[in-house]
Amino acid sequence: MKRTAVVTGSEGFIGSHLVKFLQTKGWNVIGTYCQEGFESLSRFPNLQFARCDLRNSQRIAQLLADFEPSHVFHLAAQSLPTLSWEDPVGTFESNIMGSLHLFEAVRRMKRRPVVVSACSSAEYGHVPSSAIPVTEEQPLLVNLRLFNTTGPGKTNDAPSDFVRQLVRIKKGLQPPVIEVGNLKPHRAFLDVNDTVRGFYLAAVRGKRGEVYNLCATKTHQIGDLLNSAIRLSGVKVEIRRAPHLMRLSDEKIIFGSTRKFFKDTGWKPTRSIEQTLCSMLEYWDFALSDAGKNGHISNANRVLES
């Protein structure tokens, strides 16, 4: 029987990659989105989009009844920490109540689908150095705990900020100065292509009711990532510290163990950080070109087709 997936938050960074990945696997895919103006990718076979605000319990119940998915990938959320501090009520309604409406709608289905739910490694909180890399036995019950994920189309993380500025400098759109925050923390950045493959394997091989970490297998200091991006871009720049980019709270290291996930599914990352940075340089080179600005080919489509 052909698999049918509903992917919530398909207009987001990981969701936009996941819908195309599942489509290439031959699945029927329904991507939900919330904001108006989302560009449809419906020209792809077996891929369609439906507007659905998860805060509307009736809408999500109707959508699941219409499509009867075999799998649900839940990625829709308000994921920005800064916005959560500015609008805690809106974030609660979106993330908590939206998820509750979705899970209740799934619970009422006659044939319940496999649900793969995306959560954040931030839920572990501050972990002592003796517990690094973090394992799934830290108290909390979820499905997939995402650590740092980056790649083409990502915004508002260190690698994407570095790469975007480097491409702007190369194109003469800004002076040869890169503003940076704290360069000392260590992070394990996973390529988004490895991330969506992890979602897929969690759905088809993961054990129901289990929790898995999804993380790169090596950490890099943020400063080293910047130096690598500069080297790959071929641009000479001045690095300037910017107080407004310094976070109030910044863990020294965020790194999760993926042994359990590898054991159950065989998943492991395939792309190096250099490959990821190169693909991001290519993405921003196009996004900041005349074609990208004028929308002759949508940036999201171009990335998904690559």
N, C-alpha and C positions, 0 to 999 in steps of 0.2 A: 504494500500500500504506500502510495506517495505521501511523504511527510508534508505537513502544512504548519508553518510557523507564523505566529504574531510577534512582531518585534516592537515593543513600546519605545518611544524616544528615538525613532529612526532618523530624525533630522539631526541628531547629535553626532559627536565625533565618532565614538565607537559604533553607535547604531547604524550610521551611514555606511560604514565598512562591513558591518555584519550582514545587512540585508543583501548586499551584492555577493558576499561569500556564500551565503545559503542558497542564493539563486543559482550560482555556478555549480552547486552541488545537486541541482535538480529539484530543490524543494519549491513548493508554492509558498510565497512570502507575502505577508501583509504587514506593511510598516505603518505604525501610527505616529502622528505628529500633532502638535498642539498649536503652534503659532501660524497665523495667516502668512501667505507669501512663500510657503515652502515649495521649492521647485520639485515637481514630480519626476521620478526616474522610471515612469511606467512603460517606457518604450522597451525595457528589458522584459524578456519572456518570464512568465510566472511571478511577476513582481508588481504589486499594486500598493497604493497608499490610501489611508483613511484618517481623516481628522478625528482626534479623540482626546479630550481632556479627562484625565483619569480622576479628577475631582467630581466628575459626573458619573455616578454609579450606574445609572440607567444606560448611558451611552456605551460604557465598557461591557456591560452585560449583553447588550444587543449585538455588539460587534463580535463577541465570542460565540454567541448563538448563531450568527450569520455564517461565520467561517469555520466553526468547529475545529480549531487547530489541534494538532497532535503535540505541539510544543509551543510554549510561550517564553520568550526572552524578555525579561523586564529590565529595561535600562532607563526608562523615563524618570527624571528626578531634577530637582534644583540642586546642582552639585558644587556651586561656588561658595567657599567658606565666608568670603567677605559679604556676599549677599545674604547669607544665612544670619549673619550678625545684624545686618541692616533691617531685614524683614523676617524675623523668626516665625511669625504666625503664618506668613505665606509659604515659607519653607516647610513648616509642619504640615500644612494642608496639602501641599504638593507631594511630599515624600512619604509621610505617614498615612494620611487619609487616602491619598491616591493609590498607594500600595494595598491598603486594606480593601478598598473597593475592588481592585483587580483580583486579589486572592479570594474574596468572598464570591465574586462572579465565577471564578474557577471552581470553587468548592461546590457550587450549585449545578455545575455541568454534569450531565449524565455520563459522559465519557471524559474523565479528567485528563488534561494534557500534562506532559512533563514540563515543569516550570524551572527555568534557570534564572535566578535573580542576582543582579549585580549590586554589590555593596562596596564599601570602602575600607581600605586598610586603616584609615583614621579611627575606625571604631575600636581598634586595639588600644588607643590612647598612647601615653608615654610608657614605653616598655623598657625595663632595665637592660643594660648592655649584656648581662648574662643570659638573657632570653632571645638574643639576636642570632640567627634569623628567626623571626616569629613563626610559631607553628599554629595549626588550627585549634589546638587544645586550649588556647587562651579563651576565657569564658565569652561565648556569644554564638548563637545559632543562626547561620545564614547559608547560602549556597556557594556563590563565588565571591571571594573578597579580592577586589582589585587593588593592586598597588599602582605605582606610577606608570601610566601608559602614555605614549607619545607617538608622533608620526605625522604624515601628510594630513593637513586639515586641522591639526590641533592648535589651539590658541591658549594663551594665559598660563603657560608653564615655562620653565627656564629654557629648555631646548628650543621651543618654538619662538620665544621672545628673542633669543640670541640669533637664530637663523633669519628671522624676519628682518631684524635690524641689519644684519650683514648683507642681505640681498638689497635692502633699501640703500645702503651705502654704495654697493656696487653699481646700482642704477643712478647714483647721484641724487637720490631723494632725501638724504639726510647727511649731515657732516660725518666724518669718519670717527665717530665716538659711540661706544656702546655703553649704555647705562645698565648697571647691574646692582643686585642686592647682595645677600650673603652667599659667598662662593665656597664656604667651607663644608656645608652638609654633604652627606653621601646619599645617593638615591639609586635605586635599581630601575631604570627606565626600560619598559617592555615595549617593543614595536607593536603598533595596533594590529598588524597582520597576524602576529603571534597571539594577540589577545582574542581576536574573533575566532581563530582556530581553537583556542581554549574553550570558548563558549560552545562551539560546535561539539567538541569532544566531551564536554561536561554533559551535554544533552544526550549523546548517543552511547557514551561509555561510563559516565559518572554514576555512582551509586546514589539512589534516591535517599534524601534525608541527610546526606553527608555535606560537609563544608570543605571547600578547597581554596587555597591561596592561588592567585594568579599573579606572578611576579617574575621579573628577569632573574637570572641566576648569578648576576655579578653587579656589584655597586660601582658607581663612579662619583668622584667628587665633582660638584657643580662647576668648580673652576676648571677641572680637566675637560669637562664637556665643552665649555666655552672655548678652550684652547683648540680642541679638536675641530669644532665648528669653524673657527677662524682659519685653521690650516686647510680644511677642505674647501672653503670659499675662495681662498687665494687673495683675501682682502687684508690690507694693513689698517689696523684700527687702534684707537686709544681706549682703554678700559677705564671707566669712571664710576665710582661708587655713588649710588643715589639713595639718600635716606628714605625717600618715599617708597622704595622697593624693599625695604627691610621689614620682615614680618614680626609681629609681636611675639609669636611662638613659632619656633622652627626647630624640629627635631634634628639631632646630629646625624642620625641614620634612620632610614626606613627600608627594611629588607625582610622579605618573607620567605619561608621555606616552601618549596614546591614538591618535596619528595612524595608526599601523599598523593598529589594529583598525578605525578608521573607514574606512580605505582598502579593507580586505578585506571588511567587512560592512556598512558604512553606519551603524554604531551611533554614537549620541551621546546624552548625558544630556538628559532632557526636563523634569526637575523641579528647581526652585530650592531652595536651602537653606531659604528661608522656608516653602515648601510642605511640605518634609519636617518641619520643626519643628512646623508646625500639625497635621500628621497624627499626630505623636508626642504632642502635647498632648491630642488627641482620644483616642488610644489609652489614655494613662495616666489620663485623666479617667474612662474606662469601667472600666479595670482596677482602679482604687481605689474604685469605686462599690460599693454594696451588691450589685448584680447581678453585677459582676465578681468580687467576693470569694466570693459564694455559688455561683458557677459556673452561673448560670442560662443563660448563653451563654458558651461558652469564649472567652477573649480571642483565641486564635489563629484560631478560626473567624470571629470578627467581623472581624478584620483581613483575612483572606483573602477574605471575601465583599464587602468594600468596594471 
